[in-house]
Amino acid sequence: MIPRSRLLLGATFVALAAALACSDMVSPTRGTRYDWRLIVDYDSAGPRLDTLSFHWPRNRLPVRIWVEDSLELPSRVREGIALWKGALLYGEWDGVLVSDSATADVIVRLTQPPPQIPIRLAGRVLSCSGATDVDTVGTRFELAVPVRAYIFPTIPGAADLTQCLRTVAAHELGHTLGLFQHSSDSLDLMFSEPTARFLTERDVGTITNAYHFTADMFPVGP
């Protein structure tokens, strides 16, 4: 039996920072990139590891995103949507904010994540942090929808809070797009302690590659 696997991907904003598989498309130049795929363990004739890729299929676009209306978080998420949408030149991904969380593919809350997730990737807690909960349902080939992301100020009232929320919202949104690992380069938005205001060439190369790579996981839910 394949166990239900859940992964929490987190990010911490550094306070001192200045800042489908689509067969009908031309495959992009791969360029520089980091690994984005989800690594899960499973038990089938003995413990094993699998490396899985996910991207939102065309028939699920635009991805419906519900955002808690606090600290101007919806505006920060809209900015993140614009960043990632702009990186994918063939319309491979799009997102839209919705008012009803019951219809959402992604839910973003301004709160600490739940404690029961067994695997957690996160940096040190500074002025603002985030996490994304990836639930592979009953098999490792399914992604439970809605995907849940959490963004929370760890130093309320910090001078850099607006930029903190902007950076972490864009970072967590990247996880909900299917970037299930962190970059090892501190300049990238998908670094575990991001300071970037914009996507780097490596971020763009990675998300482009991910959306032109055959997906192993598929969204399951409303």
N, C-alpha and C positions, 0 to 999 in steps of 0.2 A: 504494500500500500504506500502510495506517495504521500508524505506528510504535508500538511498545509504550511506553506512557508511565507513568512512576512519579513520585510526588510525596511528599516527606517534609515533614510538618507538625510543627513543633516548638514547645515552650514552655519558658520559663525562669521559675522561681519567684524573686521578689525577696526577698532574705534579711531585709529590714527590714519585711516585711509583718506587720501584725497578723493580720491575717488573710490513611397510606400513601395516599401519596395514598389516602384512604379514601372512596370514593364514598358509602358508607352512613352517613357521619358528617356532622354539621353543621359547616360550615367555620368555623374559629375567627376571632375578631377579630384582624386582622393585627398591629396595634399597632406599637410601636417594635422595630426589628430591624436586623441587619446582613446583608450578603450571605454566604451559606454555600457557594455553588456552586463546583464545581471548574472551573477554566479550563485547558483543554488545547490544545496546538497539534497540527495534523494536516496531512497533505499529500494533498489531493484536488483535482486541477486547480489546483495551486498552494498555498502555505502559507496556512493559515487558523487561526482560533481558534474554540473552541466552549466554551459554558458549560453545565455538566451538573449535575444534581441527583441525589442518592442518598438513599434511606432503606431500612431493612430491611423487606422485605415481610412480611406477616402469617404466611405459611407458613414463615418462617425464625425465628419467635419461639418461645421466648426465645432470644436470641443467646447462643451458648455461648462462654464466655470462660475461657481457661486463663491462670493467673497464676503466675509464678515465686514459690515460697514462700521469701521472704527479706525481712528488715527489715519484717515484717508487711505486705508489699505486698498480699496477698489482702484484708486488712481494709480497706486504703485503697481498693481497687477496689470492694469491696462498698459502701462509703460513696458512691462515685461513681455506682454503679448506682442507689442509692436516690435520689440527687439528680435524675438524668435521668429515671428512671421517674416520679418525683413531678411532674415538669414536664409530662408528657404525660397529660392527665386521662382520655383515652379508651382507655388501654391500647395506644397506638400502638407502643410499644417496651417490651421487657423483656429483661433479661439475667440469666444464671445462671453461676456458676463451675463448671467441670468439672475433673476430675482427669486427664483424658487429653488431651494437646495434639493428638493425631492426629484428634480429633473436634471440635476447636475452630473457631469462626468468627473469633475474635479471640485473638491470643496476645500477652501482656504480659510482657516480660522486664526484669529489673533490670540493664541494660547499656547501653553506648554503641551507637547505631545503626550499621549498616554504612555505609561511606564512599561507595558507588558510586551513590547517588541523585543525579540531575542537578539537581533543583529542591528547594530547602530553604527553609522558612520557620521561622526560629528567632530568639529573642532572645539577649542576651548571657548567657554562662554565669556563673551565680552559685552558690547553694548546691544547687540541684536543677534538673534539666532533663528534657525529654522530647521524643519525636518519634514520628510515626506515618507508616508507609510505605503509600502508596496506589498500588496496581498495577492499571493498567487493561487488563491482559492483551493480547490481540491486537487488540482494537478499543477505542475510547474509551467504548463503551457497556457494558463489563463491569468488574466489580470483583472482583479475585482474592481468594478466601477460602482461608486465613485472612488477615485484616488483621493486620499486626504493629505493635505499639506498644512503645516503649522508654522506660523511666524510670530515671534514674540520678542519684545524689548526686554533685555536683561538689565539694562540701566535706564529705567523710566526717566524721561525728561532730558536725556543726553543731547548735547548740542548737535550731534550728527545723526539724530534719530531718523529724519526724513530720508537721508541718503542711505542709512542703514537699512530701512524698510525697502527702499527701491532696489538695492543690491540683492538682499536676501530674497525678496519676492521673485526677482528674475531668476535667481539661482534655483529656488525651489520649483519654479515653473519649468525650468530645464529638466528637473527630475521627472515631473509629470509628463513631459514630452517623450521620455524614454531614455534619458541619460542617467543610468542607474549606477554610475561610478563617478568618483571625483577625479579631476585632473591633478596631476602631480606638480603642475606649474603654477606658482603663486600669482602669476599675472592673469590667469584665466578666470572667467566668471564662475566656472564650475570647479574651482579649487575649493577645498573644504573650509577655508577661512577667506572668503572672497573679498577683495578690495576693488575689483574692476567696476567701472561705471558702464562699460559697453562690452559686447562680445569681442573676443580676440579672434585672430585668424584660426587658431586651434579650436576654439569653441565652434566657429562657423563650419570648419572642416569636419568636425566630429558630428554635429547635428545633421549636416548634409549627407555624410556617409551613412549615418544611422537610418535616415529616411529613404535611402536607396539600397538598403540591405534587407534581405529576406527576413521577415519577422517570424520568430518562433512562438511568441506570446500574442494572445488576442484578447481584447476587452470583453468582459462578461458582466452584464448588469443592465440597468435601465438606460 
